[in-house]
């Protein structure tokens, strides 16, 4: 079975925005970047998700973060 990666379809969010500048792009316990919104919506732990590249196009849940990692 594949592991969940995104909260929604990449590219369906604001044009020109990426996961790198989204407040939901967070670090799991293994220091990999995953989508916290995907975890929230699915009820899964961050560690159970597939890592997301910072260059992935924004989805509809994209929210600007206050600082860029």
C-alpha positions in Angstrom: 0.0 0.0 0.0 1.3 3.5 -0.8 1.8 6.1 1.8 0.0 9.4 1.8 2.0 12.4 0.6 -0.2 15.4 -0.2 -3.3 17.0 1.4 -4.7 17.7 -2.1 -3.6 17.6 -5.7 -0.4 19.5 -6.3 -0.8 22.5 -8.6 -4.4 23.2 -7.5 -3.3 26.1 -5.2 -2.0 29.6 -5.8 0.0 29.9 -9.0 3.7 30.1 -8.5 3.6 29.0 -4.9 5.4 25.8 -3.6 5.4 23.6 -0.5 8.7 25.2 0.6 6.8 28.4 1.6 3.7 26.7 3.0 3.1 26.6 6.7 2.0 23.0 6.5 5.4 21.8 5.2 6.9 20.5 8.5 9.7 18.2 9.7 8.8 14.7 11.0 10.9 12.9 13.7 13.2 11.6 11.0 14.0 15.2 9.9 12.2 14.8 6.6 9.7 17.4 5.3 6.1 16.2 5.1 2.7 17.8 4.8 1.2 18.4 8.2 -2.2 19.2 6.6 -2.2 15.7 5.0 -1.6 14.2 8.4 -4.3 16.3 10.0 -6.9 15.4 7.4 -6.1 11.7 7.4 -5.5 11.2 11.1 -2.0 9.8 10.4 1.3 10.6 12.2 3.8 12.8 10.4 6.2 9.8 10.4 3.7 7.7 8.4 3.7 10.1 5.4 5.9 10.2 2.3 8.3 13.2 2.3 7.3 16.1 0.0 9.8 18.1 -2.1 9.9 21.8 -1.3 9.6 22.5 -5.1 6.2 20.8 -5.3 3.5 23.1 -6.6 1.0 24.3 -4.0 -2.3 22.5 -3.3 -5.6 24.1 -2.3 -4.6 24.0 1.4 -1.5 26.1 0.8 -1.0 28.9 3.5 2.0 31.2 3.6 4.4 30.5 6.4 5.9 33.3 8.4 9.5 32.1 7.8 11.1 30.1 5.0 13.2 27.1 6.0 
